[in-house]
Amino acid sequence: MNLYLQLLIDIIRYLRWKFAAMLTLMFLVGVTEGLSVILLLPLFSQIGISYSAGSGLAGDLLHQALSAIGGSFGLSSMLVIIVGVAALQAVFFIALHWWMTSTSRSYKRHRQSQLFRAYHVCSVGIRIAKKGRRTDERDCQ
């Protein structure tokens, strides 16, 4: 567990503010995905598939939000709202995964260059030691 924690700390140090921005994007992707699914409930009720209107806190909030926006919506306006939310969710999803891929490649490049530098320093130190010159062993640890 300690190694995972060290890796997480190293990633947060490398990413800095980007880590918080990615978490925010992940949150937005989840919220818009849930919202697009929840918005299907009023659409289903308009086409004849009923659900219980008092289906808890989420259903009550949805009905209050829809009535605050403009009362009852027609079938076409509900479809436009659902498609808009789904499109927004798709944009967030694509941006998040593009950014995560780019960032993971950058982090991998950074760690590989650190490893190569450490290997190069140690191999040069070993060659110098074989020739009889003094070397600092602390660089290779």
C-alpha positions in Angstrom: 0.0 0.0 0.0 2.9 2.3 0.7 4.2 2.0 -2.9 0.7 3.0 -4.2 0.7 6.0 -1.9 4.1 7.1 -3.1 3.1 6.7 -6.7 0.0 8.8 -6.1 2.0 11.5 -4.4 4.5 11.5 -7.2 1.7 11.8 -9.8 0.1 14.6 -7.9 3.5 16.4 -7.7 4.1 16.0 -11.4 0.6 17.1 -12.5 0.0 19.8 -9.9 -3.2 21.8 -10.9 -4.0 19.4 -13.7 -4.8 16.7 -11.2 -7.6 18.8 -9.7 -8.8 19.8 -13.2 -9.0 16.1 -14.2 -11.0 15.2 -11.1 -13.4 18.0 -11.9 -13.8 16.8 -15.4 -14.4 13.2 -14.1 -17.1 14.7 -11.8 -18.7 16.6 -14.7 -18.7 13.5 -16.9 -20.5 11.5 -14.1 -23.0 14.3 -13.4 -24.0 14.8 -17.1 -24.3 11.0 -17.7 -26.6 10.7 -14.7 -28.6 13.8 -15.8 -29.1 12.4 -19.3 -30.4 9.1 -17.8 -32.7 10.9 -15.3 -34.1 13.1 -18.1 -35.3 10.0 -19.9 -38.0 9.5 -17.1 -40.2 12.4 -18.2 -39.7 11.4 -21.8 -40.9 7.9 -21.0 -43.9 9.2 -19.2 -44.9 11.4 -22.2 -44.8 8.4 -24.6 -46.9 6.2 -22.2 -44.3 4.3 -20.1 -45.2 5.4 -16.6 -43.0 5.6 -13.6 -43.8 6.7 -10.1 -43.5 10.4 -10.0 -42.6 10.4 -6.3 -39.6 8.2 -6.8 -37.5 9.8 -4.1 -35.4 12.9 -3.9 -34.0 12.7 -7.4 -37.5 12.5 -9.0 -38.8 15.3 -6.8 -35.8 17.5 -7.8 -36.3 16.7 -11.4 -40.0 17.7 -11.4 -39.2 20.9 -9.5 -36.4 21.8 -11.9 -38.6 21.1 -15.0 -41.5 23.1 -13.6 -39.2 26.0 -12.7 -37.8 26.1 -16.2 -41.0 26.3 -18.0 -43.7 23.8 -16.9 -44.6 21.0 -19.2 -42.4 20.2 -22.1 -43.4 18.6 -25.4 -41.9 15.5 -26.8 -39.6 17.3 -29.2 -38.4 19.8 -26.6 -37.5 16.9 -24.2 -35.6 15.2 -26.9 -33.7 18.4 -27.6 -32.8 18.8 -23.9 -31.7 15.1 -23.7 -29.6 15.3 -26.9 -28.0 18.6 -25.6 -27.1 17.0 -22.3 -25.8 13.9 -24.0 -23.7 16.0 -26.4 -22.3 18.0 -23.4 -21.5 14.7 -21.7 -19.7 13.4 -24.9 -17.6 16.6 -25.0 -16.6 16.2 -21.4 -15.8 12.5 -21.9 -13.7 13.0 -25.0 -11.8 15.9 -23.4 -11.2 13.9 -20.3 -9.8 10.9 -22.1 -7.8 12.9 -24.5 -6.2 14.8 -21.6 -5.6 11.7 -19.5 -3.9 9.9 -22.4 -1.7 12.9 -23.1 -0.8 13.3 -19.5 0.0 9.6 -18.9 2.3 9.7 -21.9 4.0 12.8 -20.6 4.4 11.2 -17.2 5.8 8.0 -18.6 8.3 10.0 -20.7 9.4 11.9 -17.6 9.9 8.7 -15.6 11.7 7.0 -18.4 14.1 9.9 -18.8 14.8 9.9 -15.0 15.5 6.2 -15.2 17.8 6.6 -18.2 19.7 9.4 -16.5 20.2 7.3 -13.3 21.4 4.3 -15.4 23.7 6.5 -17.4 25.3 8.0 -14.3 25.8 4.5 -12.8 27.3 3.0 -15.9 29.7 5.9 -16.3 30.7 5.5 -12.7 31.3 1.8 -13.1 33.5 2.4 -16.2 35.5 5.0 -14.3 35.9 2.6 -11.4 37.1 -0.1 -13.6 39.8 2.2 -15.0 41.1 2.8 -11.5 39.7 6.2 -11.0 37.8 7.3 -8.0 34.0 7.2 -8.3 31.2 8.2 -6.0 29.1 5.1 -5.3 26.2 7.2 -3.9 25.1 8.2 -7.4 24.2 4.6 -8.2 22.0 3.9 -5.3 
